[in-house]
Amino acid sequence: MTMFDQMTSVADDDSDALSSEEKVKRNKARWWKWHQENPHVWALFCRFTFEAITSGRRRYSPWAIINRVRWETGVVTQGEDFKISNDFIAFYSRYFMHTYPQHKGFFATKKMAGENGDEWTKQQRGENNDL
């Protein structure tokens, strides 16, 4: 079972009473639920990231990838409109590098405010394989 499957649920309100760590947990849980409900976004994120890798890029912006996903889902494809929260971009880039460890470092990441134990950085260095 991965860390995402074990996430604790934190209230979905934006209460100022939440600590930075609780906000990260809440956002990660929101992202994971949304990710599971929208697998086409992950498929496009991977497709466009691999296109960037194949083109010879050694690093790239997850914001650019998500904006291309937004274009694809909002302009090219037909269907119900939906929004991809900017809060989810950091999680998509980290999850990509977790899923495809041969591409660690393709997206630049920094510790999120309230991120406890620096698990993402440890995972990227190969110290923690259990997201």
Backbone atoms as SQL, in Angstrom:
CREATE TABLE atoms (id INTEGER PRIMARY KEY, chain TEXT, resi INTEGER, resn TEXT, atom TEXT, x REAL, y REAL, z REAL);
INSERT INTO atoms VALUES
  (1, 'A', 1, 'MET', 'N', 0.853, -1.177, 0.000),
  (2, 'A', 1, 'MET', 'CA', 0.000, 0.000, 0.000),
  (3, 'A', 1, 'MET', 'C', 0.900, 1.241, 0.000),
  (4, 'A', 2, 'THR', 'N', 0.602, 2.195, -0.872),
  (5, 'A', 2, 'THR', 'CA', 1.432, 3.390, -0.972),
  (6, 'A', 2, 'THR', 'C', 0.988, 4.430, 0.046),
  (7, 'A', 3, 'MET', 'N', 1.817, 5.452, 0.180),
  (8, 'A', 3, 'MET', 'CA', 1.498, 6.552, 1.069),
  (9, 'A', 3, 'MET', 'C', 0.188, 7.208, 0.647),
  (10, 'A', 4, 'PHE', 'N', -0.063, 7.292, -0.664),
  (11, 'A', 4, 'PHE', 'CA', -1.294, 7.919, -1.136),
  (12, 'A', 4, 'PHE', 'C', -2.523, 7.144, -0.676),
  (13, 'A', 5, 'ASP', 'N', -2.420, 5.808, -0.657),
  (14, 'A', 5, 'ASP', 'CA', -3.546, 4.998, -0.231),
  (15, 'A', 5, 'ASP', 'C', -3.786, 5.118, 1.266),
  (16, 'A', 6, 'GLN', 'N', -2.732, 5.470, 2.015),
  (17, 'A', 6, 'GLN', 'CA', -2.825, 5.531, 3.468),
  (18, 'A', 6, 'GLN', 'C', -3.093, 6.931, 3.993),
  (19, 'A', 7, 'MET', 'N', -3.301, 7.880, 3.087),
  (20, 'A', 7, 'MET', 'CA', -3.454, 9.266, 3.512),
  (21, 'A', 7, 'MET', 'C', -4.577, 9.436, 4.516),
  (22, 'A', 8, 'THR', 'N', -4.282, 10.246, 5.491),
  (23, 'A', 8, 'THR', 'CA', -5.328, 10.569, 6.452),
  (24, 'A', 8, 'THR', 'C', -6.163, 11.697, 5.901),
  (25, 'A', 9, 'SER', 'N', -7.420, 11.664, 6.222),
  (26, 'A', 9, 'SER', 'CA', -8.323, 12.686, 5.728),
  (27, 'A', 9, 'SER', 'C', -8.298, 13.880, 6.669),
  (28, 'A', 10, 'VAL', 'N', -8.116, 15.033, 6.098),
  (29, 'A', 10, 'VAL', 'CA', -8.170, 16.276, 6.855),
  (30, 'A', 10, 'VAL', 'C', -9.350, 17.059, 6.295),
  (31, 'A', 11, 'ALA', 'N', -10.032, 17.790, 7.146),
  (32, 'A', 11, 'ALA', 'CA', -11.220, 18.547, 6.710),
  (33, 'A', 11, 'ALA', 'C', -10.922, 19.356, 5.462),
  (34, 'A', 12, 'ASP', 'N', -11.905, 19.463, 4.574),
  (35, 'A', 12, 'ASP', 'CA', -11.730, 20.169, 3.309),
  (36, 'A', 12, 'ASP', 'C', -11.941, 21.677, 3.407),
  (37, 'A', 13, 'ASP', 'N', -12.114, 22.203, 4.625),
  (38, 'A', 13, 'ASP', 'CA', -12.262, 23.648, 4.704),
  (39, 'A', 13, 'ASP', 'C', -10.889, 24.309, 4.659),
  (40, 'A', 14, 'ASP', 'N', -10.863, 25.582, 4.389),
  (41, 'A', 14, 'ASP', 'CA', -9.611, 26.320, 4.311),
  (42, 'A', 14, 'ASP', 'C', -9.345, 27.041, 5.619),
  (43, 'A', 15, 'SER', 'N', -9.698, 26.416, 6.693),
  (44, 'A', 15, 'SER', 'CA', -9.571, 27.018, 8.004),
  (45, 'A', 15, 'SER', 'C', -8.138, 27.435, 8.293),
  (46, 'A', 16, 'ASP', 'N', -8.013, 28.636, 8.853),
  (47, 'A', 16, 'ASP', 'CA', -6.693, 29.114, 9.266),
  (48, 'A', 16, 'ASP', 'C', -6.152, 28.299, 10.430),
  (49, 'A', 17, 'ALA', 'N', -7.019, 27.503, 11.056),
  (50, 'A', 17, 'ALA', 'CA', -6.598, 26.693, 12.192),
  (51, 'A', 17, 'ALA', 'C', -5.719, 25.521, 11.764),
  (52, 'A', 18, 'LEU', 'N', -5.740, 25.162, 10.477),
  (53, 'A', 18, 'LEU', 'CA', -4.931, 24.044, 10.010),
  (54, 'A', 18, 'LEU', 'C', -3.465, 24.435, 9.964),
  (55, 'A', 19, 'SER', 'N', -2.619, 23.526, 10.421),
  (56, 'A', 19, 'SER', 'CA', -1.180, 23.765, 10.320),
  (57, 'A', 19, 'SER', 'C', -0.740, 23.575, 8.872),
  (58, 'A', 20, 'SER', 'N', 0.460, 24.029, 8.556),
  (59, 'A', 20, 'SER', 'CA', 0.994, 23.845, 7.194),
  (60, 'A', 20, 'SER', 'C', 1.044, 22.372, 6.842),
  (61, 'A', 21, 'GLU', 'N', 1.433, 21.539, 7.789),
  (62, 'A', 21, 'GLU', 'CA', 1.503, 20.097, 7.549),
  (63, 'A', 21, 'GLU', 'C', 0.121, 19.525, 7.243),
  (64, 'A', 22, 'GLU', 'N', -0.894, 19.974, 7.986),
  (65, 'A', 22, 'GLU', 'CA', -2.259, 19.496, 7.743),
  (66, 'A', 22, 'GLU', 'C', -2.766, 19.954, 6.369),
  (67, 'A', 23, 'LYS', 'N', -2.382, 21.162, 5.953),
  (68, 'A', 23, 'LYS', 'CA', -2.795, 21.659, 4.638),
  (69, 'A', 23, 'LYS', 'C', -2.162, 20.828, 3.522),
  (70, 'A', 24, 'VAL', 'N', -0.893, 20.453, 3.695),
  (71, 'A', 24, 'VAL', 'CA', -0.239, 19.599, 2.693),
  (72, 'A', 24, 'VAL', 'C', -0.950, 18.257, 2.634),
  (73, 'A', 25, 'LYS', 'N', -1.241, 17.665, 3.777),
  (74, 'A', 25, 'LYS', 'CA', -1.944, 16.374, 3.808),
  (75, 'A', 25, 'LYS', 'C', -3.316, 16.496, 3.153),
  (76, 'A', 26, 'ARG', 'N', -4.022, 17.581, 3.467),
  (77, 'A', 26, 'ARG', 'CA', -5.350, 17.799, 2.881),
  (78, 'A', 26, 'ARG', 'C', -5.257, 17.932, 1.360),
  (79, 'A', 27, 'ASN', 'N', -4.311, 18.752, 0.891),
  (80, 'A', 27, 'ASN', 'CA', -4.167, 18.943, -0.550),
  (81, 'A', 27, 'ASN', 'C', -3.744, 17.659, -1.246),
  (82, 'A', 28, 'LYS', 'N', -2.869, 16.894, -0.614),
  (83, 'A', 28, 'LYS', 'CA', -2.422, 15.630, -1.201),
  (84, 'A', 28, 'LYS', 'C', -3.597, 14.652, -1.294),
  (85, 'A', 29, 'ALA', 'N', -4.411, 14.610, -0.248),
  (86, 'A', 29, 'ALA', 'CA', -5.584, 13.731, -0.256),
  (87, 'A', 29, 'ALA', 'C', -6.593, 14.173, -1.314),
  (88, 'A', 30, 'ARG', 'N', -6.818, 15.493, -1.425),
  (89, 'A', 30, 'ARG', 'CA', -7.720, 16.013, -2.469),
  (90, 'A', 30, 'ARG', 'C', -7.201, 15.655, -3.853),
  (91, 'A', 31, 'TRP', 'N', -5.874, 15.847, -4.060),
  (92, 'A', 31, 'TRP', 'CA', -5.282, 15.524, -5.360),
  (93, 'A', 31, 'TRP', 'C', -5.433, 14.037, -5.662),
  (94, 'A', 32, 'TRP', 'N', -5.123, 13.176, -4.704),
  (95, 'A', 32, 'TRP', 'CA', -5.171, 11.735, -4.960),
  (96, 'A', 32, 'TRP', 'C', -6.576, 11.294, -5.333),
  (97, 'A', 33, 'LYS', 'N', -7.584, 11.812, -4.644),
  (98, 'A', 33, 'LYS', 'CA', -8.972, 11.479, -4.970),
  (99, 'A', 33, 'LYS', 'C', -9.307, 11.961, -6.392),
  (100, 'A', 34, 'TRP', 'N', -8.928, 13.200, -6.709),
  (101, 'A', 34, 'TRP', 'CA', -9.195, 13.761, -8.033),
  (102, 'A', 34, 'TRP', 'C', -8.441, 12.985, -9.104),
  (103, 'A', 35, 'HIS', 'N', -7.212, 12.629, -8.807),
  (104, 'A', 35, 'HIS', 'CA', -6.380, 11.850, -9.730),
  (105, 'A', 35, 'HIS', 'C', -7.055, 10.515, -10.071),
  (106, 'A', 36, 'GLN', 'N', -7.573, 9.834, -9.081),
  (107, 'A', 36, 'GLN', 'CA', -8.238, 8.555, -9.308),
  (108, 'A', 36, 'GLN', 'C', -9.528, 8.715, -10.109),
  (109, 'A', 37, 'GLU', 'N', -10.194, 9.849, -9.965),
  (110, 'A', 37, 'GLU', 'CA', -11.451, 10.095, -10.682),
  (111, 'A', 37, 'GLU', 'C', -11.220, 10.621, -12.099),
  (112, 'A', 38, 'ASN', 'N', -9.998, 11.039, -12.411),
  (113, 'A', 38, 'ASN', 'CA', -9.685, 11.636, -13.714),
  (114, 'A', 38, 'ASN', 'C', -8.424, 11.012, -14.313),
  (115, 'A', 39, 'PRO', 'N', -8.460, 9.708, -14.593),
  (116, 'A', 39, 'PRO', 'CA', -7.249, 9.036, -15.096),
  (117, 'A', 39, 'PRO', 'C', -6.781, 9.559, -16.449),
  (118, 'A', 40, 'HIS', 'N', -7.674, 10.163, -17.220),
  (119, 'A', 40, 'HIS', 'CA', -7.286, 10.713, -18.521),
  (120, 'A', 40, 'HIS', 'C', -6.292, 11.867, -18.364),
  (121, 'A', 41, 'VAL', 'N', -6.378, 12.595, -17.270),
  (122, 'A', 41, 'VAL', 'CA', -5.430, 13.691, -17.030),
  (123, 'A', 41, 'VAL', 'C', -4.036, 13.122, -16.802),
  (124, 'A', 42, 'TRP', 'N', -3.944, 12.065, -16.019),
  (125, 'A', 42, 'TRP', 'CA', -2.651, 11.411, -15.789),
  (126, 'A', 42, 'TRP', 'C', -2.084, 10.861, -17.096),
  (127, 'A', 43, 'ALA', 'N', -2.929, 10.261, -17.898),
  (128, 'A', 43, 'ALA', 'CA', -2.470, 9.718, -19.184),
  (129, 'A', 43, 'ALA', 'C', -1.907, 10.826, -20.070),
  (130, 'A', 44, 'LEU', 'N', -2.590, 11.954, -20.116),
  (131, 'A', 44, 'LEU', 'CA', -2.100, 13.082, -20.916),
  (132, 'A', 44, 'LEU', 'C', -0.840, 13.686, -20.311),
  (133, 'A', 45, 'PHE', 'N', -0.800, 13.804, -18.997),
  (134, 'A', 45, 'PHE', 'CA', 0.394, 14.339, -18.340),
  (135, 'A', 45, 'PHE', 'C', 1.610, 13.482, -18.693),
  (136, 'A', 46, 'CYS', 'N', 1.456, 12.168, -18.626),
  (137, 'A', 46, 'CYS', 'CA', 2.555, 11.265, -18.982),
  (138, 'A', 46, 'CYS', 'C', 2.901, 11.382, -20.460),
  (139, 'A', 47, 'ARG', 'N', 1.905, 11.382, -21.308),
  (140, 'A', 47, 'ARG', 'CA', 2.141, 11.483, -22.759),
  (141, 'A', 47, 'ARG', 'C', 2.946, 12.735, -23.103),
  (142, 'A', 48, 'PHE', 'N', 2.516, 13.884, -22.585),
  (143, 'A', 48, 'PHE', 'CA', 3.184, 15.137, -22.913),
  (144, 'A', 48, 'PHE', 'C', 4.563, 15.234, -22.255),
  (145, 'A', 49, 'THR', 'N', 4.698, 14.654, -21.081),
  (146, 'A', 49, 'THR', 'CA', 6.019, 14.637, -20.429),
  (147, 'A', 49, 'THR', 'C', 6.982, 13.779, -21.227),
  (148, 'A', 50, 'PHE', 'N', 6.543, 12.614, -21.675),
  (149, 'A', 50, 'PHE', 'CA', 7.416, 11.760, -22.488),
  (150, 'A', 50, 'PHE', 'C', 7.745, 12.422, -23.830),
  (151, 'A', 51, 'GLU', 'N', 6.818, 13.193, -24.378),
  (152, 'A', 51, 'GLU', 'CA', 7.134, 13.938, -25.598),
  (153, 'A', 51, 'GLU', 'C', 8.264, 14.933, -25.337),
  (154, 'A', 52, 'ALA', 'N', 8.209, 15.605, -24.204),
  (155, 'A', 52, 'ALA', 'CA', 9.272, 16.555, -23.846),
  (156, 'A', 52, 'ALA', 'C', 10.597, 15.825, -23.646),
  (157, 'A', 53, 'ILE', 'N', 10.561, 14.675, -23.004),
  (158, 'A', 53, 'ILE', 'CA', 11.776, 13.886, -22.776),
  (159, 'A', 53, 'ILE', 'C', 12.350, 13.411, -24.109),
  (160, 'A', 54, 'THR', 'N', 11.487, 12.886, -24.974),
  (161, 'A', 54, 'THR', 'CA', 11.905, 12.374, -26.277),
  (162, 'A', 54, 'THR', 'C', 12.484, 13.482, -27.162),
  (163, 'A', 55, 'SER', 'N', 12.016, 14.708, -26.969),
  (164, 'A', 55, 'SER', 'CA', 12.518, 15.826, -27.771),
  (165, 'A', 55, 'SER', 'C', 13.934, 16.240, -27.366),
  (166, 'A', 56, 'GLY', 'N', 14.437, 15.637, -26.293),
  (167, 'A', 56, 'GLY', 'CA', 15.795, 15.936, -25.854),
  (168, 'A', 56, 'GLY', 'C', 15.888, 16.819, -24.625),
  (169, 'A', 57, 'ARG', 'N', 14.760, 17.240, -24.102),
  (170, 'A', 57, 'ARG', 'CA', 14.804, 18.078, -22.903),
  (171, 'A', 57, 'ARG', 'C', 15.276, 17.260, -21.710),
  (172, 'A', 58, 'ARG', 'N', 16.144, 17.852, -20.933),
  (173, 'A', 58, 'ARG', 'CA', 16.641, 17.185, -19.728),
  (174, 'A', 58, 'ARG', 'C', 15.847, 17.598, -18.500),
  (175, 'A', 59, 'ARG', 'N', 15.198, 18.766, -18.579),
  (176, 'A', 59, 'ARG', 'CA', 14.325, 19.272, -17.514),
  (177, 'A', 59, 'ARG', 'C', 13.200, 20.033, -18.190),
  (178, 'A', 60, 'TYR', 'N', 12.059, 20.094, -17.495),
  (179, 'A', 60, 'TYR', 'CA', 10.943, 20.834, -18.065),
  (180, 'A', 60, 'TYR', 'C', 9.995, 21.249, -16.947),
  (181, 'A', 61, 'SER', 'N', 9.066, 22.102, -17.296),
  (182, 'A', 61, 'SER', 'CA', 8.122, 22.656, -16.336),
  (183, 'A', 61, 'SER', 'C', 6.845, 21.827, -16.246),
  (184, 'A', 62, 'PRO', 'N', 6.487, 21.383, -15.041),
  (185, 'A', 62, 'PRO', 'CA', 5.201, 20.689, -14.907),
  (186, 'A', 62, 'PRO', 'C', 4.028, 21.629, -15.185),
  (187, 'A', 63, 'TRP', 'N', 4.217, 22.938, -14.985),
  (188, 'A', 63, 'TRP', 'CA', 3.167, 23.915, -15.294),
  (189, 'A', 63, 'TRP', 'C', 2.894, 23.909, -16.794),
  (190, 'A', 64, 'ALA', 'N', 3.943, 23.843, -17.591),
  (191, 'A', 64, 'ALA', 'CA', 3.758, 23.808, -19.047),
  (192, 'A', 64, 'ALA', 'C', 3.020, 22.534, -19.451),
  (193, 'A', 65, 'ILE', 'N', 3.372, 21.421, -18.829),
  (194, 'A', 65, 'ILE', 'CA', 2.701, 20.144, -19.136),
  (195, 'A', 65, 'ILE', 'C', 1.216, 20.237, -18.777),
  (196, 'A', 66, 'ILE', 'N', 0.914, 20.719, -17.573),
  (197, 'A', 66, 'ILE', 'CA', -0.488, 20.828, -17.149),
  (198, 'A', 66, 'ILE', 'C', -1.251, 21.792, -18.048),
  (199, 'A', 67, 'ASN', 'N', -0.615, 22.878, -18.453),
  (200, 'A', 67, 'ASN', 'CA', -1.313, 23.810, -19.351),
  (201, 'A', 67, 'ASN', 'C', -1.582, 23.179, -20.708),
  (202, 'A', 68, 'ARG', 'N', -0.703, 22.313, -21.159),
  (203, 'A', 68, 'ARG', 'CA', -0.992, 21.588, -22.398),
  (204, 'A', 68, 'ARG', 'C', -2.135, 20.606, -22.178),
  (205, 'A', 69, 'VAL', 'N', -2.179, 19.962, -21.027),
  (206, 'A', 69, 'VAL', 'CA', -3.301, 19.078, -20.688),
  (207, 'A', 69, 'VAL', 'C', -4.590, 19.896, -20.676),
  (208, 'A', 70, 'ARG', 'N', -4.528, 21.073, -20.085),
  (209, 'A', 70, 'ARG', 'CA', -5.711, 21.943, -20.057),
  (210, 'A', 70, 'ARG', 'C', -6.167, 22.280, -21.478),
  (211, 'A', 71, 'TRP', 'N', -5.225, 22.591, -22.334),
  (212, 'A', 71, 'TRP', 'CA', -5.557, 22.881, -23.731),
  (213, 'A', 71, 'TRP', 'C', -6.226, 21.658, -24.377),
  (214, 'A', 72, 'GLU', 'N', -5.617, 20.523, -24.215),
  (215, 'A', 72, 'GLU', 'CA', -6.114, 19.292, -24.836),
  (216, 'A', 72, 'GLU', 'C', -7.521, 18.962, -24.350),
  (217, 'A', 73, 'THR', 'N', -7.752, 19.077, -23.056),
  (218, 'A', 73, 'THR', 'CA', -9.056, 18.700, -22.510),
  (219, 'A', 73, 'THR', 'C', -10.096, 19.797, -22.684),
  (220, 'A', 74, 'GLY', 'N', -9.647, 21.042, -22.833),
  (221, 'A', 74, 'GLY', 'CA', -10.597, 22.140, -22.944),
  (222, 'A', 74, 'GLY', 'C', -10.902, 22.574, -24.357),
  (223, 'A', 75, 'VAL', 'N', -9.976, 22.334, -25.304),
  (224, 'A', 75, 'VAL', 'CA', -10.143, 22.824, -26.659),
  (225, 'A', 75, 'VAL', 'C', -10.245, 21.683, -27.670),
  (226, 'A', 76, 'VAL', 'N', -9.332, 20.746, -27.577),
  (227, 'A', 76, 'VAL', 'CA', -9.247, 19.686, -28.586),
  (228, 'A', 76, 'VAL', 'C', -10.330, 18.635, -28.397),
  (229, 'A', 77, 'THR', 'N', -10.536, 18.188, -27.169),
  (230, 'A', 77, 'THR', 'CA', -11.520, 17.135, -26.922),
  (231, 'A', 77, 'THR', 'C', -12.880, 17.738, -26.611),
  (232, 'A', 78, 'GLN', 'N', -13.898, 16.974, -26.806),
  (233, 'A', 78, 'GLN', 'CA', -15.256, 17.402, -26.507),
  (234, 'A', 78, 'GLN', 'C', -15.688, 16.754, -25.205),
  (235, 'A', 79, 'GLY', 'N', -16.532, 17.414, -24.485),
  (236, 'A', 79, 'GLY', 'CA', -17.037, 16.848, -23.248),
  (237, 'A', 79, 'GLY', 'C', -17.237, 17.922, -22.201),
  (238, 'A', 80, 'GLU', 'N', -17.538, 17.470, -21.020),
  (239, 'A', 80, 'GLU', 'CA', -17.821, 18.365, -19.914),
  (240, 'A', 80, 'GLU', 'C', -16.563, 19.126, -19.489),
  (241, 'A', 81, 'ASP', 'N', -16.718, 20.427, -19.257),
  (242, 'A', 81, 'ASP', 'CA', -15.600, 21.227, -18.776),
  (243, 'A', 81, 'ASP', 'C', -15.247, 20.835, -17.346),
  (244, 'A', 82, 'PHE', 'N', -13.990, 20.828, -17.064),
  (245, 'A', 82, 'PHE', 'CA', -13.536, 20.641, -15.692),
  (246, 'A', 82, 'PHE', 'C', -12.243, 21.410, -15.530),
  (247, 'A', 83, 'LYS', 'N', -11.873, 21.657, -14.303),
  (248, 'A', 83, 'LYS', 'CA', -10.675, 22.430, -14.026),
  (249, 'A', 83, 'LYS', 'C', -9.658, 21.563, -13.295),
  (250, 'A', 84, 'ILE', 'N', -8.397, 21.813, -13.598),
  (251, 'A', 84, 'ILE', 'CA', -7.301, 21.163, -12.890),
  (252, 'A', 84, 'ILE', 'C', -6.728, 22.206, -11.946),
  (253, 'A', 85, 'SER', 'N', -6.822, 21.948, -10.673),
  (254, 'A', 85, 'SER', 'CA', -6.342, 22.903, -9.682),
  (255, 'A', 85, 'SER', 'C', -4.828, 23.084, -9.781),
  (256, 'A', 86, 'ASN', 'N', -4.384, 24.330, -9.684),
  (257, 'A', 86, 'ASN', 'CA', -2.946, 24.587, -9.637),
  (258, 'A', 86, 'ASN', 'C', -2.301, 23.901, -8.441),
  (259, 'A', 87, 'ASP', 'N', -3.084, 23.658, -7.386),
  (260, 'A', 87, 'ASP', 'CA', -2.562, 22.969, -6.207),
  (261, 'A', 87, 'ASP', 'C', -2.102, 21.552, -6.531),
  (262, 'A', 88, 'PHE', 'N', -2.576, 20.989, -7.643),
  (263, 'A', 88, 'PHE', 'CA', -2.259, 19.604, -7.981),
  (264, 'A', 88, 'PHE', 'C', -0.986, 19.443, -8.806),
  (265, 'A', 89, 'ILE', 'N', -0.466, 20.524, -9.356),
  (266, 'A', 89, 'ILE', 'CA', 0.667, 20.425, -10.279),
  (267, 'A', 89, 'ILE', 'C', 1.890, 19.809, -9.604),
  (268, 'A', 90, 'ALA', 'N', 2.208, 20.252, -8.404),
  (269, 'A', 90, 'ALA', 'CA', 3.375, 19.718, -7.691),
  (270, 'A', 90, 'ALA', 'C', 3.224, 18.217, -7.444),
  (271, 'A', 91, 'PHE', 'N', 2.005, 17.791, -7.164),
  (272, 'A', 91, 'PHE', 'CA', 1.786, 16.367, -6.908),
  (273, 'A', 91, 'PHE', 'C', 1.938, 15.544, -8.183),
  (274, 'A', 92, 'TYR', 'N', 1.458, 16.077, -9.321),
  (275, 'A', 92, 'TYR', 'CA', 1.629, 15.355, -10.578),
  (276, 'A', 92, 'TYR', 'C', 3.101, 15.206, -10.930),
  (277, 'A', 93, 'SER', 'N', 3.885, 16.245, -10.769),
  (278, 'A', 93, 'SER', 'CA', 5.313, 16.145, -11.113),
  (279, 'A', 93, 'SER', 'C', 6.029, 15.157, -10.203),
  (280, 'A', 94, 'ARG', 'N', 5.728, 15.191, -8.926),
  (281, 'A', 94, 'ARG', 'CA', 6.353, 14.261, -7.983),
  (282, 'A', 94, 'ARG', 'C', 5.918, 12.820, -8.269),
  (283, 'A', 95, 'TYR', 'N', 4.634, 12.653, -8.555),
  (284, 'A', 95, 'TYR', 'CA', 4.128, 11.306, -8.825),
  (285, 'A', 95, 'TYR', 'C', 4.731, 10.741, -10.108),
  (286, 'A', 96, 'PHE', 'N', 4.935, 11.593, -11.114),
  (287, 'A', 96, 'PHE', 'CA', 5.568, 11.134, -12.347),
  (288, 'A', 96, 'PHE', 'C', 6.969, 10.597, -12.048),
  (289, 'A', 97, 'MET', 'N', 7.747, 11.351, -11.283),
  (290, 'A', 97, 'MET', 'CA', 9.119, 10.922, -10.992),
  (291, 'A', 97, 'MET', 'C', 9.155, 9.719, -10.061),
  (292, 'A', 98, 'HIS', 'N', 8.117, 9.550, -9.261),
  (293, 'A', 98, 'HIS', 'CA', 8.007, 8.335, -8.439),
  (294, 'A', 98, 'HIS', 'C', 7.678, 7.129, -9.319),
  (295, 'A', 99, 'THR', 'N', 6.752, 7.326, -10.242),
  (296, 'A', 99, 'THR', 'CA', 6.318, 6.240, -11.117),
  (297, 'A', 99, 'THR', 'C', 7.400, 5.852, -12.119),
  (298, 'A', 100, 'TYR', 'N', 8.145, 6.827, -12.573),
  (299, 'A', 100, 'TYR', 'CA', 9.217, 6.607, -13.554),
  (300, 'A', 100, 'TYR', 'C', 10.540, 7.089, -12.956),
  (301, 'A', 101, 'PRO', 'N', 11.108, 6.308, -12.037),
  (302, 'A', 101, 'PRO', 'CA', 12.308, 6.757, -11.316),
  (303, 'A', 101, 'PRO', 'C', 13.508, 7.032, -12.222),
  (304, 'A', 102, 'GLN', 'N', 13.512, 6.494, -13.420),
  (305, 'A', 102, 'GLN', 'CA', 14.600, 6.792, -14.351),
  (306, 'A', 102, 'GLN', 'C', 14.575, 8.257, -14.783),
  (307, 'A', 103, 'HIS', 'N', 13.483, 8.959, -14.478),
  (308, 'A', 103, 'HIS', 'CA', 13.358, 10.371, -14.836),
  (309, 'A', 103, 'HIS', 'C', 13.344, 11.288, -13.615),
  (310, 'A', 104, 'LYS', 'N', 13.902, 10.805, -12.498),
  (311, 'A', 104, 'LYS', 'CA', 14.027, 11.656, -11.310),
  (312, 'A', 104, 'LYS', 'C', 14.809, 12.899, -11.684),
  (313, 'A', 105, 'GLY', 'N', 14.320, 14.030, -11.247),
  (314, 'A', 105, 'GLY', 'CA', 14.988, 15.287, -11.523),
  (315, 'A', 105, 'GLY', 'C', 14.530, 15.966, -12.802),
  (316, 'A', 106, 'PHE', 'N', 13.678, 15.305, -13.581),
  (317, 'A', 106, 'PHE', 'CA', 13.191, 15.941, -14.809),
  (318, 'A', 106, 'PHE', 'C', 12.406, 17.213, -14.469),
  (319, 'A', 107, 'PHE', 'N', 11.611, 17.135, -13.411),
  (320, 'A', 107, 'PHE', 'CA', 10.903, 18.301, -12.918),
  (321, 'A', 107, 'PHE', 'C', 11.628, 18.808, -11.677),
  (322, 'A', 108, 'ALA', 'N', 11.897, 20.098, -11.618),
  (323, 'A', 108, 'ALA', 'CA', 12.489, 20.682, -10.416),
  (324, 'A', 108, 'ALA', 'C', 11.411, 20.753, -9.335),
  (325, 'A', 109, 'THR', 'N', 11.757, 20.326, -8.158),
  (326, 'A', 109, 'THR', 'CA', 10.812, 20.388, -7.046),
  (327, 'A', 109, 'THR', 'C', 11.500, 21.035, -5.853),
  (328, 'A', 110, 'LYS', 'N', 10.699, 21.596, -5.007),
  (329, 'A', 110, 'LYS', 'CA', 11.206, 22.109, -3.746),
  (330, 'A', 110, 'LYS', 'C', 10.227, 21.692, -2.663),
  (331, 'A', 111, 'LYS', 'N', 10.706, 21.698, -1.460),
  (332, 'A', 111, 'LYS', 'CA', 9.868, 21.287, -0.339),
  (333, 'A', 111, 'LYS', 'C', 8.670, 22.219, -0.227),
  (334, 'A', 112, 'MET', 'N', 7.486, 21.629, -0.068),
  (335, 'A', 112, 'MET', 'CA', 6.273, 22.410, 0.121),
  (336, 'A', 112, 'MET', 'C', 6.199, 22.855, 1.571),
  (337, 'A', 113, 'ALA', 'N', 5.671, 24.059, 1.799),
  (338, 'A', 113, 'ALA', 'CA', 5.495, 24.543, 3.160),
  (339, 'A', 113, 'ALA', 'C', 4.664, 23.537, 3.937),
  (340, 'A', 114, 'GLY', 'N', 5.183, 23.079, 5.052),
  (341, 'A', 114, 'GLY', 'CA', 4.457, 22.123, 5.883),
  (342, 'A', 114, 'GLY', 'C', 4.711, 20.677, 5.537),
  (343, 'A', 115, 'GLU', 'N', 5.542, 20.420, 4.543),
  (344, 'A', 115, 'GLU', 'CA', 5.838, 19.046, 4.156),
  (345, 'A', 115, 'GLU', 'C', 6.677, 18.407, 5.255),
  (346, 'A', 116, 'ASN', 'N', 6.153, 17.393, 5.876),
  (347, 'A', 116, 'ASN', 'CA', 6.799, 16.758, 7.018),
  (348, 'A', 116, 'ASN', 'C', 7.737, 15.661, 6.576),
  (349, 'A', 117, 'GLY', 'N', 8.922, 15.655, 7.098),
  (350, 'A', 117, 'GLY', 'CA', 9.860, 14.570, 6.836),
  (351, 'A', 117, 'GLY', 'C', 10.492, 14.637, 5.468),
  (352, 'A', 118, 'ASP', 'N', 10.142, 15.622, 4.676),
  (353, 'A', 118, 'ASP', 'CA', 10.729, 15.791, 3.352),
  (354, 'A', 118, 'ASP', 'C', 10.660, 14.497, 2.549),
  (355, 'A', 119, 'GLU', 'N', 9.505, 13.791, 2.635),
  (356, 'A', 119, 'GLU', 'CA', 9.384, 12.475, 1.993),
  (357, 'A', 119, 'GLU', 'C', 9.563, 12.518, 0.487),
  (358, 'A', 120, 'TRP', 'N', 9.153, 13.616, -0.154),
  (359, 'A', 120, 'TRP', 'CA', 9.300, 13.685, -1.603),
  (360, 'A', 120, 'TRP', 'C', 10.775, 13.730, -1.984),
  (361, 'A', 121, 'THR', 'N', 11.548, 14.566, -1.280),
  (362, 'A', 121, 'THR', 'CA', 12.969, 14.679, -1.595),
  (363, 'A', 121, 'THR', 'C', 13.686, 13.374, -1.289),
  (364, 'A', 122, 'LYS', 'N', 13.355, 12.748, -0.173),
  (365, 'A', 122, 'LYS', 'CA', 13.955, 11.454, 0.156),
  (366, 'A', 122, 'LYS', 'C', 13.648, 10.438, -0.932),
  (367, 'A', 123, 'GLN', 'N', 12.399, 10.433, -1.408),
  (368, 'A', 123, 'GLN', 'CA', 12.014, 9.491, -2.455),
  (369, 'A', 123, 'GLN', 'C', 12.806, 9.770, -3.720),
  (370, 'A', 124, 'GLN', 'N', 12.986, 11.037, -4.048),
  (371, 'A', 124, 'GLN', 'CA', 13.721, 11.376, -5.261),
  (372, 'A', 124, 'GLN', 'C', 15.177, 10.956, -5.160),
  (373, 'A', 125, 'ARG', 'N', 15.739, 10.981, -3.956),
  (374, 'A', 125, 'ARG', 'CA', 17.125, 10.548, -3.770),
  (375, 'A', 125, 'ARG', 'C', 17.208, 9.031, -3.634),
  (376, 'A', 126, 'GLY', 'N', 16.054, 8.356, -3.632),
  (377, 'A', 126, 'GLY', 'CA', 16.035, 6.904, -3.516),
  (378, 'A', 126, 'GLY', 'C', 16.057, 6.408, -2.105),
  (379, 'A', 127, 'GLU', 'N', 15.843, 7.301, -1.136),
  (380, 'A', 127, 'GLU', 'CA', 15.860, 6.909, 0.269),
  (381, 'A', 127, 'GLU', 'C', 14.523, 6.396, 0.753),
  (382, 'A', 128, 'ASN', 'N', 13.463, 6.711, 0.042),
  (383, 'A', 128, 'ASN', 'CA', 12.127, 6.323, 0.473),
  (384, 'A', 128, 'ASN', 'C', 11.338, 5.910, -0.762),
  (385, 'A', 129, 'ASN', 'N', 11.168, 4.629, -0.959),
  (386, 'A', 129, 'ASN', 'CA', 10.465, 4.150, -2.149),
  (387, 'A', 129, 'ASN', 'C', 8.980, 3.982, -1.924),
  (388, 'A', 130, 'ASP', 'N', 8.502, 4.295, -0.733),
  (389, 'A', 130, 'ASP', 'CA', 7.099, 4.100, -0.420),
  (390, 'A', 130, 'ASP', 'C', 6.384, 5.430, -0.374),
  (391, 'A', 131, 'LEU', 'N', 5.833, 5.858, -1.522),
  (392, 'A', 131, 'LEU', 'CA', 5.050, 7.099, -1.519),
  (393, 'A', 131, 'LEU', 'C', 3.802, 6.851, -0.732);
